[in-house]
Structures are given as structure tokens and as C-alpha cells.
Amino acid sequence: MAKVLGTLRQHWKKSTFGACLLGWGGHWLYGKHCDNLLRRAACQEAQAFGNQLIPATMPLKKATVFLNPAACKGKAGNLFEKNAAPILHLSGLDVTVVKTDYEGQAKKLLELMENTDLIIIAGGDGTVQEVVTGLLRRADEAAFSKIPIGFIPLGKTCSLSHTLYPESTNQVQHITNATLAILKGETVPLDVLQIKGEKEQPVFAVSGLRWGSYRDAGVKVSKYWYLGPLKTKAAHFFTTLKEWPQKHQAALMYLGPTERPPEEPEEKSRPPLHVRLYRRLRSYWFSPKGCPKEVPPEEWEELKLSTIELCIATQNRQLDLTRTEDFMDICIEAESVSKGQFVHRGSQKMRDPHVCLEGSQHIQASRCILQLPEGTEGFFGIDNEEYEAMPVEVKLLPRKLRFFCDPRMREQLLQAAVQ
């Protein structure tokens, strides 16, 4: 023992390095063991769903998974196969996995998709935006938009996961919780933004649209990876050296919030023929006769903008299941900010892209038209995906899609509504 201690003291540098390496290796192995325990517990819970008896005449529920293997720097495919796929297959679902090979393929695949009971999106914000856009571009979107959608967060940015699932620092636990939430069947309605240019087909977003300097600087953060925790501040600081002050000018026309109609209860089965005939006759005989009521003209408000950034966002970040009005949030950031404020606020925008900072103008609208000056360059950020900046009309589609969520999150939303 004395000889060993003497050797360690004589070679203290190597001993210290070896101890650190051994400690790191032990911590890594322990983390892998904990991840395996989480996967096993999730598979056992999924097996309980798969063991449930169903009538012989009832077909298995069909789930179509749209997987983007390129998400999370190419790690999404491996993350899905290890953490989500076993749970889905053990649950008794008839699972079909569709892997996308290039950007925009999911939109085309949705046009050809046949009937399915569930749609599952495995990827990040870009995959969600593609699937939702492809779904709502279909000619029969009224029927397909009623199909519940599951989201398995595998991408670098997953904005919806903060709304649908509890926060978790463990990636394996976050993915397994999201997959199990699909099996549990609890859903929440989410708003969608329809964004249409003059000639292009509409694009649909569940988070929102950003246009301005904070977005442009945020895109460049990854270029300064070598600065570590200072890369965000560096990207915004170097942006101020190129051009200052940074102003984005446009004209905005918008309509105010609309009253939310009462939600119609879903009928579990089709009513008998005599009930349907009675309802049609009642609606025909008791419908008001005479001249139709005049619809009042829409009251458009017009505003000239000069801002450092414009943000149009849905209410999906802070769901309120009992609100009586439907609207989207339009945030017009103040243009008179110093360079130091720009760097500080840019860091806040990286943590929450759609936050409306102090001193900004806040508007609630159900529809808006954004007119840009001729020759305007730059890009929009639509659900963190880049699109060329152009005049667009943005329309709110309230409660358009239903997404699976963790039952604990739904319970929190209902409790918050009661309070």
C-alpha cells in the first residue's frame, strides 16, 4: 500500500488525470444506466396499452409517423429508434414510419397520404411546420384537420414541447414522456396562422412569424460556436457594427379579435335516420325568412411601422382554454434602442423568440396584411424556418388542430382557467 501511495504521489499529474477520467467515465456509465431504466419503465407502461383487449371486428388504429432523420444534427433517427419506436410498437398501434430525405418532402407526402387514425411528427419545428402546411393544403383538409397529431421532440428547436409536455433536463425522459402522451389520448386545440403571399401557396405556422434584426442576428449565432457561452452576445454585437440604427419599415393593416363561438360537442356515433330528417326539417321550417341581415363592413386599422423587429405569434405558448376571444399577438419592437440594449434583448429573444419586450407596441388581431416597401430584402422566420420576405396576409385559424399533450399539462391548464 505504501508503495502504491508513493507511486501516486511521485506521478501526481498522471494520477490526477486518471482520477478525473475515471470519475467522468463512471458518471457517463451511470447516466446510461439511468436512461435504460427510463426506457424500460416507458416500455412497460406502453405494454399495458398493447395488452388491452379489443373486439375482433375492430381494426387496429393506424399511426403514420413522419420522421426527419436530419433533425438534431443527424441524431434524430437514432433517438427515435432507441426511445420512441419501441413504445409505439408495444402499444398495439399499426405504425408506419415515413422518413423524409430532403427539405419540403413532408409537404408532398401529405398530399398523397391515405386515411390514418393518428399523425405523429418526429423532429423539430421545421418538421412540424412542413407537416402542418402539407396537411392544411389538402383539398380535403376539413376532414384531415380533425385527425389528432402527436409530436415527438427530436429537433434542435422544439417550441411546442414547452406547451404540450412538462419540462425535463433529461432528453430520454422528455422523448418517452411525449410518446406516452400520444397513447394516453389527451388532446388540446391549437391555433394556426395561415400566411399567404401574393402568388405563393399559403404556409401554415403553429408558433408565429418573425421579421427583423433580432431574428437575423439569432441565425448567425452558430457561426460563433468557438466563443462558447458568449456566442449569442457576440452575434448580436457584431450585427451592430455593420449597420446602425437598424430599422424595418412597413405598412400594417389589421382586424381586431373575434368572439369565440361555443365549442360544439362531438357526437360519438351518427344519429339515426329519423333524427337527422327531423333536424333538417326543423332547420328548414324554422329558419328566418325575408331579407338577409346586412353584414357590417370590416373595420380595418392601418398603421405605419418603423421597428427593429416585428413578431406575429399565436396564443399556443400560453394556452387559455376558457378565453372568449380569438386573436394573434402582434408585437412591434421599439426602434430606439442602444447597442447595449440590442445585445441584451437579443439574448432574451434567443430564450423566448416571441416574447414582447418592455417598450414594445402590442396589438391583438384576428387577421392582418403586411405591406413591405418595394425592393425590401431579407427573410421571414416562420416557425424558425427561413422564407423570403414579401408582402403577406396573415390569418388566424383558431383551434384548427388538436395535438396530444401530457395529461398533467392539460390538468394544469384547466386549474389555471378555474383560478
C-alpha positions in Angstrom: 0.0 0.0 0.0 2.8 2.4 0.9 4.5 1.6 -2.4 1.3 2.4 -4.3 0.8 5.7 -2.4 4.4 6.6 -3.1 4.0 5.9 -6.8 0.8 8.0 -6.9 2.5 10.9 -5.2 5.5 10.7 -7.4 3.3 10.8 -10.5 0.7 13.1 -9.2 -0.2 14.7 -12.5 -0.9 11.4 -14.2 -2.8 10.3 -11.1 -5.0 13.4 -11.1 -5.7 13.0 -14.8 -6.6 9.3 -14.3 -8.9 10.0 -11.4 -10.7 12.7 -13.4 -11.1 10.3 -16.3 -12.3 7.5 -14.1 -14.8 9.8 -12.4 -16.1 11.1 -15.8 -16.4 7.5 -17.1 -18.3 6.4 -14.0 -20.7 9.3 -14.3 -21.2 8.6 -18.0 -21.9 4.9 -17.4 -24.3 5.8 -14.5 -26.2 8.1 -16.9 -26.5 5.4 -19.5 -27.9 3.0 -16.8 -30.5 5.6 -15.7 -31.5 6.1 -19.4 -32.0 2.4 -19.8 -34.2 2.3 -16.7 -36.3 5.1 -18.1 -36.7 3.3 -21.4 -37.7 0.0 -19.6 -40.3 1.8 -17.5 -41.8 3.5 -20.5 -42.0 0.2 -22.5 -43.7 -1.5 -19.5 -46.3 1.3 -19.5 -46.8 1.0 -23.3 -47.2 -2.8 -22.9 -50.2 -2.2 -20.7 -51.9 -0.4 -23.6 -50.9 -3.2 -26.0 -52.4 -5.8 -23.7 -55.8 -4.3 -23.8 -58.5 -6.4 -25.4 -60.4 -5.1 -28.4 -63.3 -6.6 -30.3 -62.3 -9.0 -33.2 -64.2 -6.8 -35.7 -62.4 -3.6 -34.7 -59.2 -2.9 -36.8 -56.0 -1.7 -35.2 -55.5 2.1 -35.0 -53.2 3.2 -37.8 -50.4 5.7 -36.9 -48.4 7.4 -39.6 -45.0 8.8 -38.3 -43.2 11.5 -40.3 -39.6 11.2 -39.2 -36.9 13.7 -40.1 -33.6 11.9 -39.6 -31.6 15.0 -40.3 -33.0 16.8 -37.2 -30.8 17.4 -34.2 -27.7 17.4 -36.4 -28.5 14.0 -37.9 -29.1 12.3 -34.5 -33.0 12.2 -34.7 -33.2 8.8 -36.4 -31.1 7.1 -33.7 -33.1 9.0 -30.9 -36.3 7.8 -32.4 -35.3 4.2 -32.8 -33.9 3.9 -29.3 -36.6 5.9 -27.3 -39.8 6.2 -29.2 -40.2 3.3 -31.7 -40.3 0.5 -29.1 -43.0 2.3 -27.2 -45.2 2.8 -30.3 -44.8 -0.8 -31.4 -45.6 -2.2 -27.9 -48.7 -0.1 -27.7 -50.7 -2.1 -30.2 -50.7 0.6 -32.9 -50.3 -0.2 -36.6 -47.2 2.0 -37.1 -46.0 3.2 -40.5 -42.8 5.3 -40.4 -42.2 7.7 -43.3 -38.6 9.1 -43.3 -38.0 12.3 -45.2 -34.9 12.6 -47.4 -34.9 16.4 -48.2 -36.5 19.7 -47.1 -40.1 20.1 -48.2 -40.7 16.4 -48.9 -43.2 16.1 -46.0 -45.5 18.6 -47.7 -45.6 16.5 -50.8 -46.1 13.2 -48.9 -49.0 14.7 -47.0 -50.8 15.3 -50.4 -50.6 11.6 -51.1 -51.3 10.3 -47.6 -54.3 8.0 -47.3 -56.6 7.7 -44.3 -54.9 7.3 -40.9 -56.1 7.5 -37.3 -53.1 9.4 -35.9 -50.4 11.6 -37.4 -47.1 11.6 -35.4 -44.4 14.2 -36.1 -40.9 13.2 -35.1 -38.5 16.1 -35.5 -38.2 19.8 -34.7 -40.0 23.0 -35.5 -39.2 22.7 -39.2 -40.8 19.2 -39.4 -43.9 20.4 -37.6 -44.2 23.4 -40.0 -43.9 21.1 -43.1 -46.4 18.5 -41.9 -49.0 21.1 -40.8 -48.6 23.0 -44.1 -48.9 19.8 -46.2 -52.0 18.8 -44.2 -53.8 22.1 -44.5 -53.0 22.4 -48.2 -55.0 19.3 -49.0 -58.3 19.7 -50.8 -60.0 17.6 -48.0 -58.3 19.5 -45.2 -61.6 20.0 -43.4 -61.7 16.3 -42.7 -58.0 15.6 -42.3 -57.5 18.5 -39.9 -59.7 16.6 -37.4 -57.1 13.8 -37.1 -55.2 14.2 -33.8 -51.5 14.9 -34.1 -48.7 13.7 -31.9 -45.3 15.5 -31.6 -42.1 13.7 -30.5 -39.5 16.5 -30.0 -36.2 15.4 -31.6 -35.0 18.6 -33.2 -32.7 21.4 -32.1 -35.7 23.8 -31.6 -39.0 22.3 -30.4 -41.2 25.2 -29.4 -44.4 23.2 -29.0 -42.8 20.8 -26.4 -43.0 23.6 -23.8 -46.7 23.8 -24.3 -47.5 20.1 -24.6 -45.1 18.4 -22.1 -43.6 19.1 -18.7 -40.0 20.5 -18.6 -37.3 17.9 -18.4 -33.5 18.2 -18.5 -33.2 14.5 -19.5 -33.6 14.1 -23.2 -34.6 10.4 -22.9 -37.3 11.2 -20.4 -38.6 14.0 -22.5 -38.9 11.8 -25.6 -40.5 8.9 -23.7 -43.0 11.2 -22.0 -44.0 12.7 -25.3 -44.5 9.3 -26.9 -46.5 8.0 -23.9 -48.7 11.1 -24.1 -49.8 10.0 -27.5 -51.0 6.7 -26.1 -52.9 8.3 -23.2 -55.1 10.2 -25.7 -55.4 13.7 -24.1 -55.5 16.5 -26.6 -55.6 20.3 -26.6 -56.7 22.6 -29.5 -54.0 24.8 -31.0 -54.3 27.8 -33.2 -52.7 28.0 -36.7 -51.6 31.0 -38.7 -52.2 31.0 -42.5 -49.5 33.1 -44.2 -50.1 33.8 -47.8 -48.1 35.8 -50.3 -49.4 37.4 -53.5 -48.5 34.4 -55.7 -47.2 31.7 -53.4 -49.2 28.9 -51.9 -50.1 29.5 -48.2 -47.7 28.5 -45.5 -49.0 27.5 -42.0 -47.4 28.1 -38.7 -48.2 27.0 -35.1 -45.8 29.4 -33.4 -45.5 32.5 -35.5 -43.7 34.8 -37.9 -40.7 37.0 -37.1 -39.1 39.7 -39.3 -36.3 41.9 -38.1 -32.8 42.3 -36.7 -33.1 40.1 -33.6 -34.1 37.2 -35.9 -31.3 37.9 -38.4 -28.7 38.0 -35.6 -30.0 34.8 -34.0 -29.5 32.9 -37.2 -25.8 33.7 -37.1 -25.2 32.6 -33.5 -24.0 29.1 -34.6 -21.1 30.8 -36.6 -19.5 31.9 -33.3 -19.5 28.4 -31.7 -15.9 28.8 -30.7 -16.8 31.6 -28.2 -18.9 29.2 -26.1 -21.4 30.9 -23.8 -20.5 34.3 -25.3 -21.6 33.3 -28.9 -25.1 34.8 -28.5 -23.9 38.2 -27.3 -21.1 38.2 -30.0 -23.5 37.6 -32.8 -25.7 40.5 -31.8 -22.7 42.7 -31.1 -21.1 42.2 -34.5 -24.5 42.8 -36.1 -24.4 46.4 -34.6 -21.1 47.1 -36.3 -22.4 46.5 -39.8 -25.4 48.9 -39.8 -26.9 51.1 -37.1 -29.6 52.0 -36.4 -31.4 49.1 -37.9 -34.9 49.9 -39.0 -37.5 47.8 -40.8 -40.3 49.9 -42.3 -43.7 48.5 -43.5 -47.4 49.2 -43.5 -49.7 47.1 -41.4 -53.5 46.7 -41.8 -55.3 44.6 -39.2 -58.7 43.5 -37.8 -59.4 43.2 -34.1 -60.1 40.0 -32.2 -63.2 37.9 -33.0 -65.6 36.4 -30.5 -65.0 32.7 -29.9 -68.1 30.6 -30.8 -69.1 27.9 -28.3 -67.4 24.6 -28.9 -69.8 22.0 -30.3 -69.8 18.7 -28.5 -68.5 15.8 -30.6 -71.1 13.2 -31.4 -69.7 9.7 -30.7 -71.9 8.0 -33.2 -74.0 9.0 -36.2 -77.7 9.7 -35.1 -80.5 7.6 -36.6 -82.1 8.5 -39.9 -85.3 9.8 -38.4 -83.3 12.1 -36.0 -81.4 13.5 -39.0 -84.5 14.1 -41.0 -86.2 15.9 -38.1 -83.2 18.2 -37.7 -83.1 19.1 -41.3 -86.9 19.8 -41.4 -86.7 21.9 -38.3 -83.8 24.0 -39.6 -85.8 24.5 -42.9 -89.2 25.4 -41.4 -87.9 27.5 -38.6 -85.2 29.3 -40.4 -85.8 33.1 -40.6 -87.5 34.2 -43.8 -87.2 37.5 -45.6 -84.3 39.7 -46.4 -81.0 38.5 -45.0 -79.3 40.7 -42.4 -76.7 43.1 -43.6 -73.2 42.2 -42.6 -71.4 45.2 -41.2 -68.3 46.2 -43.1 -64.9 45.0 -41.6 -63.2 47.8 -39.7 -59.6 47.7 -40.8 -57.0 49.6 -38.8 -53.9 50.9 -40.6 -50.5 51.5 -39.1 -47.2 52.7 -40.4 -44.3 50.7 -38.9 -40.7 51.6 -38.3 -39.4 48.9 -36.0 -36.3 46.9 -35.2 -38.4 43.7 -35.3 -42.0 42.6 -36.0 -43.4 39.4 -34.5 -46.8 37.8 -35.2 -47.5 34.9 -32.8 -50.2 32.5 -31.8 -51.5 32.0 -28.3 -50.1 28.5 -28.2 -47.3 29.4 -25.9 -49.7 30.4 -23.2 -52.9 28.4 -23.8 -56.1 29.6 -22.2 -58.8 27.0 -22.8 -61.6 29.4 -21.5 -60.8 32.6 -23.3 -63.8 34.2 -25.0 -61.9 35.9 -27.9 -59.6 34.5 -30.6 -56.6 36.6 -31.7 -53.0 36.5 -32.5 -50.4 38.7 -30.8 -48.6 41.3 -33.0 -45.5 42.7 -31.3 -43.8 45.8 -32.7 -40.4 46.2 -31.0 -39.2 49.8 -30.3 -36.7 51.0 -32.8 -34.9 53.5 -30.5 -32.6 51.1 -28.6 -28.9 51.4 -27.8 -26.4 48.9 -28.9 -26.1 47.6 -25.4 -29.8 47.1 -25.2 -29.8 45.4 -28.5 -27.3 42.8 -27.3 -29.1 42.3 -24.0 -32.6 42.0 -25.6 -31.2 39.7 -28.3 -30.2 37.2 -25.6 -33.7 37.3 -24.2 -35.1 36.7 -27.7 -32.9 33.7 -28.1 -34.5 32.1 -25.0 -38.1 33.1 -26.0 -38.3 34.2 -29.7 -41.9 35.5 -29.4 -41.6 37.4 -26.1 -42.8 41.0 -26.3 -40.2 43.2 -24.5 -40.8 46.3 -22.5 -41.4 49.4 -24.5 -42.9 47.5 -27.5 -46.3 48.1 -29.0 -48.7 45.2 -28.6 -51.7 44.6 -30.9 -54.3 41.8 -30.8 -55.7 40.9 -34.2 -57.5 38.1 -36.0 -56.2 39.0 -39.4 -53.5 41.3 -40.8 -51.9 42.4 -44.1 -48.2 43.3 -44.1 -47.1 45.5 -46.9 -43.3 45.9 -47.4 -41.6 48.7 -49.4 -40.6 47.8 -52.9 -37.1 46.3 -53.0 -37.2 45.1 -49.4 -34.6 42.3 -48.9 -34.2 39.8 -46.0 -36.1 36.8 -44.7 -39.0 35.9 -42.5 -38.7 33.4 -39.8 -41.8 31.2 -39.9 -41.6 28.6 -37.1 -37.8 29.0 -37.2 -37.7 28.3 -41.0 -36.5 30.9 -43.4 -38.8 32.3 -46.1 -38.1 35.3 -48.4 -39.6 38.5 -47.1 -42.5 39.7 -49.2 -46.0 41.3 -48.7 -48.2 38.7 -46.9 -51.6 38.3 -45.5 -51.7 36.5 -42.1 -55.0 34.9 -41.0 -55.7 33.2 -37.7 -57.3 29.8 -37.8 -58.5 29.4 -34.2 -58.4 25.9 -32.6 -57.7 24.4 -36.1 -55.7 21.3 -35.0 -55.7 19.1 -32.0 -52.3 17.9 -30.5 -51.7 15.2 -28.0 -50.4 16.5 -24.7 -49.3 15.2 -21.3 -52.4 14.8 -19.0 -50.5 16.7 -16.3 -50.2 19.7 -18.6 -53.9 19.6 -19.5 -54.8 19.4 -15.8 -52.6 22.5 -15.1 -54.3 24.4 -17.9 -57.8 23.6 -16.5 -56.7 24.5 -13.0 -55.3 27.8 -14.2 -58.6 28.5 -16.1 -60.7 27.9 -12.9 -58.5 30.2 -10.8 
